[in-house]
C-alpha cells in the first residue's frame, strides 16, 4: 500500500492508546483543505497521548478510496482503537468529531 | 477539479435506452453525452428505467457503464434487477460497475462536505472501463445531508461539469414529492439537464397505474403527454402509441374455422382484419374463438390465445368436448396460450404484456377472450382506450385477430357503448339466444363485415362433438324457427320429401307396368300377324301349286295331242305368278325354298 502523504506523529508518552486515523481528501478542494487543518488542530489539542494520522488524496489514489468505501470527501475513518468510526465533512464541528472518536473534551482539557 | 467549458455536439445524437416504447416517445432515446433527469415518487420505476438503460447499453451497444447507488446497496439493486430477463449476472464487472455510494447510518457528519472525492474515484473507474454511461441513482439522498440548498446546488453543478468534462451520457434519478402538483424540490436541476422524464404512480379505482411523461427534451421533438408503463418479464415497457393508421389492406381470405361461417362472410375473414364476437354468457364465444385458433394452427400459422379469468388448460379441456383440439398445437409450440387475471392487474399492464407476447411469439393469428374482462378493473374509459390501442397494435402487425366481448343482455348496442371497440373492428359477429318453444338456442348474426358481402341471415349455431356447425333457420309466418322447432320443421319437410319420393316411385312403376303391358300386347299382336302371314303364304303356295299342276296338265294334254301352237303362251302367266309369290314369301322369311320347289 503506497502512502505518499503519510504524516504519522507519535507522542512521547507511551502508556496510553494511540488513535489511528485515516483522512480521505480530494486534492486542494476547499472542504478537504479545511478538514486537514481542523483535524490537525484537534489532534494537537486533544490527542496528547498520541495519534497516527494518514491523509489519503483520493484523486491520486482512487482505488484506495474505492476499497475503503469513501463516497464523499472529506471523510475521516478511525481505524483503532475500537470502536471504529466514520465521519464526513470538513470537521468544523469539533464536538461531534471528538464524540465520534471517543474522546472526551472535558477530561482531555 | 477544473471544469472545462462544455462543448455542445453539433447534432443532437441520441442513444437508445432499450426500454420498449420509450425510444419511440423520445424519438430515439436519450441525448448522447448529455444528462437526463429521471424524477418521480417512490416505487415509480426510476431505478429500473436507469438500470435497464445501462444494461441495454452494455449488452446491445457494448458500452460499459457505471451505476452509482446512493439509495440502496449495490448488491440489492443487482439482486432485484436479476429478476428481469436481462442476463445481468452474465455481464461482467468489466462492462457494468456498481458503485455503492450509500453512507452507513453510523456515519457522523461534521461540517460541509463535497463530492469531489467520489467524482475522482468515478473518473478513474470510467477510464479503466472506458465507460460511456453513468447513472446517479437517488442522488437526493446524499445531497439532503448537506442540509443546505446552496450546497446541494453547488454539488449538482459540480456533477454536471464533471459529466460534461468526461463525455458521459448520464441519468440522474431523484425523488420528487409524491404530490405531482407541488413544485419539485430539485427544480433547478430540471433547468440544468437536457432531458427530464417524470414518473408517476397513482391509484385509479384502487388499481395502481404507473405513468411516464417526458417534460423536457432540449433540441428534440418528443411525444407529449403521460404514457402508461408497466413491468414485464423483460423489464419496463412504455405503451407508446403509433401516430398514424398504416394498416395494409389484404385481400387474402382466412378461414375462421368452419365452412358455414366462412360462406356467410363471403369466403372468410380478410387477413389482418379484426373480428369482434359479442354475446351474452354461454353463447359459445370461446368455442368460435377456439375454432378459429385451431384452423389457424392447422394451416401452420403461429397463434396467440389470450384469455382472461380462465386458464389455458381449462379452455383446452372444455373445447375438446366440442371437437376442438388445441393441445397438440400447444405442444408443438405453434399455439401460445396466455391467461391473465383481471382482478389485480390494470388494463395497461395487460396491453403491455400482450404487446410483449406479440413480439415474443410473433403470431399471425390471435384470440383475445374476452376483451371485456379488462374493462372490469380500473376506469372503464381507460379500458376502452386500451381496447382501441390493442386492436390498433394488432392491426399494425397484420395479425388476424378474433376478439370476444361479453355483453350483458341481448342488446348488442350495450357493447358498443361499453368498450366502443366495435367501430374499429372489421367484422362484428353477434351471438345471442333465442328462446322459443321452451328452448334456448344460439343464434349467430353478422352485424357488419367491412368490404365483404355477408349474409344478412340469422343462423343457428349448433355445437357437437364434431365441432360447431351453422344451420339455416326456418322462418315460418314471420318467425324464426330454431332448435326442436327447426328440427320438427326439418323432420316434417323430410317426411314430405319421403312421401313425394314414394309417390313418384309408385307412379313410375305404374307407368312401367303400362308400358310393359303394351309391349306385351304388341308382341302378341306381332305373333298373331306372323301367324296370319304364314297362313297366307301357305295358302298362296297351295293355290300356285294347283295352278302350275293344272297348266302342266294342259301342256301334257296338248303334247299328247301334238298341238304346239299355244306352247309358248301358256307358261307365261304361271311365271308371273311365281314371281309375285316369291316377293310375298320373302317377307315371311320362308318363301324362297318354296319358290324353288317347283
Interface residues (C-beta under 8 A of the other chain):
Chain A: X24 X25 X26 X27 X29 X30 X31 X32 X34 X35 X38 X58 X59 X62 X63 X65 X66 X69 X70 X71 X72 X73 X74 X75 X85 X86 X87 X88 X89 X90 X91 X92 X93 X96 X97 X99 X100
Chain B: X1 X99 X100 X101 X102 X103 X104 X106 X107 X108 X109 X110 X111 X112 X113 X114 X115 X116 X117 X118 X120 X121 X123 X124 X125 X142 X145
